Amino acid sequence: MDIPHVISGGVYRTPQHSRQVISCRWLCLNVTGLIEAKETFPDGTPLPARNQERPSISLRFPEFVTNFHYGTNRENWVIMLEMPALKYSPKEHMLYLDMGTDRIPLMLQRIVPEGEVPVLQEQFRNMTLLSRSALPADRLRADLIAAGLFQRFLPTPEPDSRAAQLKARLDDDPTWRLSVLEHCRDLGQADVLREAFRNQFLMTPYEYRDKQRKSLLLSLMTHSEESYKAIASQLGLKHVQHLNALVRKYFDCTPTQLRQQYHRELPFIESNQIR
């Protein structure tokens, strides 16, 4: 996925009552002065209402419609982005990052704690100024600031939600001691729980567990000197042959080829030989 590219940025401080159809991807910081805002998705469905009393950071997408009213103490920043990976799902009324094989849902807006407002004001000011520079390095700095702000829009699962409880159980069972179905049954209402997991994480618990095993396998193969038998045991596999099959499935190579690809040994050099 490419990082966002800042096209331009600016701050608005004058009172205004207007209606606007958004023409490109926006990254916004609303600090003060919002009296009213009524916004809709392209099909006319209302967006969640903005909190008029507290600062917020938000994402907007082309064809969203905004009706807004700002007063005399207005301060709102708008950064226009070029970012093909940021997409909109009309069916789900959801913004997401297209990661190729995965979709990562994003929140449309987040309240900003008062103590963090000056930091965000400085970041938006820097993006605005750097995006006007003729120097490629400055424009890259603006893009990297924008990329860092996207972490604020990642959803935070409620720790006591049923889906989060199932995720925690799967995380604590890397050897697959229990099946996904057994974990679901332990928490009750397996069908409902699987659906809740898919709705929250945009993948089934089976897909999550498979990706989790792939990540753990790659980490063990590339960052440890353990034997293949030991690695197989940590993955809950009874035989090294099962490890061979798993590496072939995920990476289309042998365990030795995978380890050599990422973990090549360099010749040892005595310290007194280094100049």
Residue pairs with C-beta under 8 A, 6 or more apart in sequence:
1 85
1 97
1 98
1 99
1 100
2 83
2 84
2 85
3 143
3 144
3 146
3 147
4 25
4 27
4 81
4 82
4 83
4 86
4 143
4 146
4 147
4 150
5 81
5 82
5 83
5 143
6 79
6 80
6 81
6 127
6 130
6 131
6 139
6 142
6 143
6 146
7 24
7 80
7 81
7 82
7 131
8 79
8 80
8 128
8 131
8 132
9 77
9 78
9 79
9 80
9 124
9 127
9 128
9 131
9 142
10 77
10 78
10 128
11 75
11 76
11 77
11 78
11 124
11 125
11 128
12 70
12 74
12 75
12 76
12 77
12 78
13 74
13 75
14 70
14 74
15 33
15 70
15 71
15 72
15 74
16 68
16 69
16 70
16 74
17 68
17 69
17 70
18 67
18 68
19 65
19 66
19 67
19 68
20 65
20 66
20 68
21 63
21 64
21 65
22 60
22 61
22 62
22 63
22 64
22 65
22 66
23 62
24 62
24 80
24 81
24 82
25 59
25 60
25 61
25 62
25 80
25 81
25 82
25 83
25 86
26 58
26 59
26 60
26 61
26 78
26 79
26 80
26 81
27 57
27 58
27 59
27 78
27 79
27 81
27 146
27 149
28 57
28 58
28 59
28 60
28 76
28 77
28 78
28 79
29 55
29 56
29 57
29 76
29 77
29 112
29 120
29 121
29 124
30 50
30 55
30 56
30 57
30 58
30 75
30 76
31 55
31 75
31 76
31 77
31 117
31 121
32 55
32 73
32 74
32 75
33 70
33 71
33 72
33 73
33 74
33 75
33 76
34 50
34 52
34 68
34 69
34 70
34 71
34 74
34 76
35 52
35 69
35 70
35 71
36 52
36 67
36 68
36 69
37 49
37 50
37 52
37 66
37 67
37 68
37 69
38 46
38 66
38 67
38 68
39 46
39 47
39 50
39 60
39 64
39 65
39 66
39 67
40 46
40 47
40 64
40 65
41 47
41 64
41 90
41 93
42 63
42 64
42 65
42 90
43 90
45 93
47 64
47 108
48 108
48 109
50 56
50 58
50 109
51 111
54 111
54 112
55 111
55 112
55 114
55 117
55 120
56 109
56 110
56 111
56 112
57 109
57 110
57 112
57 120
57 149
57 152
57 153
58 108
58 109
58 110
59 86
59 95
59 106
59 107
59 108
59 109
59 153
60 66
60 108
61 86
61 88
61 95
70 76
77 121
77 124
77 125
77 128
79 124
79 127
79 128
79 131
79 146
81 146
84 98
85 97
85 98
85 99
86 95
86 96
86 97
86 98
86 106
87 95
87 96
87 97
87 98
88 94
88 95
88 96
89 95
89 96
94 105
94 106
95 105
95 106
95 108
95 153
96 103
96 104
96 105
96 106
96 202
97 103
97 104
97 106
97 150
102 202
102 203
103 202
104 154
104 202
105 155
105 202
106 150
106 153
106 154
106 155
107 153
107 154
107 155
108 153
110 152
110 153
112 120
120 149
123 145
123 149
126 141
126 142
126 145
127 142
127 145
127 146
130 138
130 139
130 141
130 142
130 145
131 139
131 142
133 139
155 200
157 163
157 164
157 167
157 200
157 201
158 164
161 196
161 200
162 187
162 192
162 193
162 196
162 197
163 193
163 196
163 197
163 199
163 200
163 201
164 200
165 187
166 183
166 184
166 187
166 193
166 197
166 205
167 197
167 201
167 205
167 208
169 183
169 186
169 187
170 180
170 183
170 205
170 208
170 209
170 212
171 212
173 183
174 212
174 213
174 216
174 234
174 235
174 236
175 233
175 234
175 235
175 236
176 209
176 213
176 235
176 236
177 236
178 186
180 194
180 205
180 206
180 209
181 190
183 205
184 190
184 193
184 194
184 205
187 193
194 204
194 205
197 203
197 204
197 205
197 208
198 204
198 205
201 208
203 211
213 235
213 246
214 250
216 234
216 235
217 231
217 235
217 246
217 247
217 250
218 250
218 251
218 258
218 262
220 226
220 231
220 234
220 235
221 231
221 247
221 255
221 258
221 259
221 262
221 263
222 258
222 259
222 262
222 263
223 263
224 231
226 234
228 240
228 243
228 255
229 240
231 243
232 238
232 239
232 240
232 242
232 243
235 243
235 246
237 243
237 246
243 255
244 254
244 255
247 253
247 254
247 255
247 258
248 254
251 258
253 261
